[in-house]
């Protein structure tokens, strides 16, 4: 009996995939988002099928309507939690501290 090794691959989701998922989770239809964005449904379909990437401003409105994180929508990555700042991570690079008098 021979055994074949399968390589596990990380799933890659496109911007269009994330846009579709956000609509589904928010229970917002394509026509509703099109009306909210003041664009044609065909434009929404083009974005969701990765035919053309929407502008940053458009993604901001999309995230607002669907109540998803803008960073996740744009990149697929979650924003660092605020607690990460308490782990000693520097807020600003050394040398940029404001002067104290």
N, C-alpha and C positions, 0 to 999 in steps of 0.2 A: 504494500500500500504506500503510495507516495502522497506526500502532503505538500501543498503549495502554500507559500507564504503570501499573504496579502498585505499590502502597504496601506496603512490608515492615512487618509487625507483629511485635512481640515477643510470644512465647508467654507466656501467663499460666497458671500452674499453681495450682490451689486447694490448700487444706490436704488435702482428700480425695485429690487427685491425688498429693500427696507421700506420704501414708500408704500408698496403693496401691503406689507405686514402692518405698518402703522395704521393704514385705513381699516384693515380687518379688525385689529384690536380695538380701535376707537369706534368701530361700527359706523363708519362714514362711507358713503357711496362715492363713486367717481363723479357722478353728477353734482353731489353736494360740495365736494372739494373744488370742482370746476367753478361752481357758482361763487363759492367763498373767495377763490383766487381771481375771479373775474377773467377766466380764460375758457377756451373751448374744451369740451371733453376730449377731443382729438389731441389736444396739447397735453393733457393729463396722461392719456394713453402713451404718447410718445415718451414722456418722462419715465413712466412706469415700465416701459419696455426697453429702457436704456438707449433710445434713439437720439436723445439730446439731453444733456444735463441742465437742470434748472439753475437759476442764479442763486447766490447765497441768500438774498432777500426772499426769494420764493421759498427756499427751504426753511427759512425762519418762520414764515407764515404757515407752512405745512406743519411744522413741528408744533406751533401754537394751536392750530386747529385739532391736530390728532393727539396732542398732549404727550408727545414723545420728546426725549432729550435731543437737542439739536446736534450735539457732538456725535451721538450714536447715529442719527439720521445721515449726517454727512460722511462719517468715517467707518461706522460699524463698531466703533470702540466706545466703551463706557467712560464717562468722565471720572477722574480720580475723586474718590470721596473726600469730604472735607477733613476727615480724620487723618488723611495722609499728611496734612500740615503739622499735626501734633507729633509725628514720628521723627521730627528733626529735619524734615525736608526744608530747604531754604526757600523762602518766599521770593527773595530777590538775590541776584548774584552778589558776591562779596565786592565791596568797593562802591556799592550804590546805596549805602546807608545814608539817611538824611543827617545833616550835621546837627549836633546837639550843642547848645550854648550854655 
